[in-house]
């Protein structure tokens, strides 16, 4: 048995961060405190109250990465270790961290910067995301959209799901000619509308310390396992605007012998895409509901395999940034989740 962790991204319908999940996990609470510092906002309070402002990219992106990394830490602490990791869109930041290349603090900080830059570009050029199901129509749709505005491919999610990212006029022109479905994303993520943010994004990445990977990562830009030469700051920079090859990524998991896929954090859309692309061949495990973490750990730890470890020593073997300098700190009486606790 070989386990893969999949991290959700922001290039799709809105996701929610559930306060009951956060309240049960000291690791997730700790990561959200780090995200609160990076965003300069009381994120624990926003999560508790399910405030609408949490949907803003500059807040949602660091929160989503924090929840993903905290969930990852919980599984690692239970002895469940992935052999392969991958992330959709923004989720690749979490996947690089789970692979041991980025530190958790750095990934969360970068998610806050990324969200700020993307939100700014979305205000400058309003737009969004829309799915198109017929592969033969994609090129024609792009030509139509480019006559009206800015548009590109954000992702190839499944055999019959292409995700288009574009300005409002471009998406409107496409919808007039083709059967599209508009998503609830607040901006034209993962596409050419974000191009003006590239220089500042590169500047934010300057001096970033990368460490050698200890876990296989399937890059969503190529859909193939990362080579040693792929672990570069420039690849992280270009990831802001490069299309996600998610269908190829999921088929690569099969080629690598993955038998069990764990969706990390809010992952209903990811699970749907797994089924559309590769059916029920890998067993799917959710970490979205209360009690899921314990159930997943119990199920996977019953199955002997090379990529699952056991014993109390697991916590000391967490990836860099997920266990060495970052320690779970259970918060007194859920103080950080209350109206007056935590955040900034």
N, C-alpha and C positions, 0 to 999 in steps of 0.2 A: 504493500500500500504506500502511495506517495501523495502527500498533502500539498495543496496550493492555497495560498491566501490571495484573495482578490479585494482590492480597495476601490470604493466608488469614487466617482468624480462629479464635476459640476456641469458637464456638457449634456444635460438632459432635464427631465422634469424635476421640480423642486423636491428636495429631501428634507426630512425633519429629524431633529436631534431630540430624542425623548428624554425627559427629565428622570423618569423612573430607571432608565438604563444607567444614566450618569450617577444617580444616587447609590446604586448597588456596587459601584466600582471605584475604589480608591485610585487606581491607575488612571481611569478616565478623568476623574476629578483633578488629579495632579496635572494632566496634560491640558485640561481646559484652563487651569490657573495660568499655565505658561502662555496659552493662547490669549488670555485676557490681558496679560502684560504686553504681548506683541501688538494687540489691537488697540490697547488703551481704553478698553471698555469693560464693564462688569458683565462678562459673558455668562458666568454662572447664573446671575439673576435673569438674563434674557432667556436662557434655556429653561429655567424653572417656570417662568411666566409665559413661555412660548411667544415671546414678543415678535411682532412682524418684522421689526428692524433686523432680526437675526438673519433674514433672507438676503440682506445686502451682501454683496460679494466680499467686501472688505472685512465683514464679520463672519459670514458663513464659511468662507474658505479655511481660515485658521481653525474654526470650530470643528469642521468636518475632519481635517487632518488630525486634530487632537483626539477626537473620538476614535478614529481609526487606529492611531498609535496606542491609545490607552487600551482598546480592545485587544490589539495585538499583544501587548504586555500581559494582559490577563491570561491569554491562551498560552503564552510562553511560560508564565509562572505556573500554570497547571501542567506543564510538560509537553505541550503540543507545539512542535516546531515545523515550519513549512520547509519543503524541499524547493519550492518554486513560489515566486511572488509576482504579481502584476497589478497595475492600477489603471483605471480608465480616466483619461484627461488629468485633472488635478490629482487624482489618486496615485499617479506615478511618483509624486513627492513622497507619499507614505511608503510606497513600494521600495524606493531607493533607500529609505530609512530602515525598513524591515530587512533589506538585503545587507545592511551594515555599512553603507556608503555615506549616508548623511546622519547627523545627530538629530535627535528628536527636536531639540530646541531650535536648531537651524531650519529644519523642515517647517515647523510651525511659524517661525518668523517669516520665512520666504512665502508661505501661504498668505500671510497678512499683507505683505508687499504686493504679491501677485493680485490679490483681491482688490487692493486699493487701485492699482494701475488699470485693471480691467473695468472696474466700476467707473473710473474716470473716462475711459474710452467709450463705454456704453452711454454715458451722458452726452459725450460729444457727437457720437453717431448712433442714435437709437436703432435697435435692431433686435435680432433674436435667433432662434434655432427652429428648424422645421424638418420633419422627416419626409423622405421620398422613397417609395417602395420599389419602383421599377428601375433596375440597373441601366436599361437601354435609354432611359429618359434623363439620366443624370447630366451628361454632357450638354444636351439640348437645354435643360433647365438652367445650367450655369450660364450658357450664352444669353438666354433671355434675362436672367437676373443681372448680368453685367451691363446690359443695355440700360438698366434702370438705376443701378447703384453698385454697391460692393458686396460680393458674395464668394463663397468658397466651400469646400467640403470640410466639415468638422470631424466626421467620423464615418467609417464603414462598420456599422454595428452588427449586421447580420446579412445573410444572403439577400434579403429583400428589405433592408433598412439602411438607407444612406442619410446621414445627418448633414443638413446644409446650414451654414452660418453666414448671416448677411445683414445688411442694413435694412431698415423697414421698407423702403421702396423696392429693393431687390426682392425681398421675400414676398411682397405683395404681387409683384409682376409674375413671379413663379407660381404663386397660388392661383392666379387667374388662368393659368394654362395647364397646370399639372395637379394631380391629387396629392396634396401635402397635408401634414398634420403639424400644427404649430405647438411647440412646447412652451412651458412656463418660464424658461430661463429669462433672466432680466437683461441679458445682453447677447451680443453675437460672439459667444465664446469660441475659442479654438479655431479662429479663422482670420481672414485678412483685415477685418475691422480692428483687430488688436495690434496690427503691425506698428502703429505709431508708438506703442509702449515698449517695443523691443529694446531700444537703446537704454532706457532706464532700468529695465529688467536685467539686462546684461550687467549694468553698473551695480545692481544689488547683489549680483552673484560673484562679483570680484572678490578675490581672497577667500572664497569658500573652500573649506578643507574637506576633501574627499578621502575616504579610507577604502582599502581593498574590500571587495564584496566577499561575503562568506556564504551567500545563498543565491541561487540562480534567479535572475530577473528576466522576464519576457518584456521587452520594450514595446510600448503600445504604438510608437511611431513606425516600427518595422514589423512588429508581430513576431519577432524572432528573439532567441536568447541573447542577452547582452554579451558582447565580447569585452575583453580587457580594454580595448581601444575605445569602447563606447562610453566609458565612465568619465565624461568630460563636462566641464561647466557649459561649454557651447551647446552640447546636446540638451542640457537643462534649459538653456536660454531659448533655443529654437522650439522646444516643446510647447511654448506658449501659443504658437500659431500653426504647428504641424498637425495634419489630420491624424486621428487615432485609427489604427488598423485593428479594431477589436475582434472582428471575425477571424482574422488571421491569428491573433493572439490566442484565442480560445482553442483553435485547432492545434496550435503549437503545444498547448498544455497536454492534449491527447498524445501527441508525438513524443512528449517527454515522459509518458507513462503515468500521468496524474490520475489517481483513482478517486480522490476526495477533494472537493473544492469548498473552502470556507469563505463566505462573503463576510467581510469585516465591516461592522457598523451597519448603517442603513443600506440594504443591498437588494431590495426587491427587484429593481430594474436590472441589476447585474444577474440575478438568478434567472429572470426571464430571457435575457440574452444568451445565457449559457444553454438553456433548453432549446432556443431557436437555432443555435449554431451546432451544438454537439449532443443534443438530446439528453438522455438520462444515463449516459455511459459513466461519467464521474458522479459519485454520490455528492449531493449538495447539502451544505450545512449552513444554517443562518445564525447570526449573532445579534439579531434585531429585537428580540423579545426578552423580557425578564426571564432569567433561568436558562437562556440559550447557551451562555458560556459554559455553565456547568455541564449541560447535556452534551455539548460538542466535545468537551474534554473527556467526559466519561465514555462516549462512543469511540472516539479515536484512540484513547489510551488502552482500550480493550484489544485493539488490533495491532499486533507487533509489527513494527516497520522501522527502517533505518532512519527515517526523518522525524520520528517522535522520540523524545527523551523522557527519562523518568528521574524522580528523586528530588530531594531538597536543594541539590546543587543547581537546579535549573535557573533559579533567579539570578545567580551569579554569572550565568552564561548568556544573559540577554544581550542583544546586539548593542554596539556602541550608541550611547544616547538613549537606549531603552533599558538601561539597567546599571550602568556604571556611575554616572553623575546624577541620573534622574531616579529618585526613590519615591515609591508610592507613599503618600501621606494622608491616611484617613482623616477626614475633617470632623471635628467635634460636632456631634448632633446635627450633621449635615449643614454646618454653618455656612460653608461656601455656596451652598445651593439656596440659601435663604435671601430675603430681600436686602439684608444689610451686610452679607458676607461676601468675601472674595472679590476678584476683579479689581478694576481701577475706576 
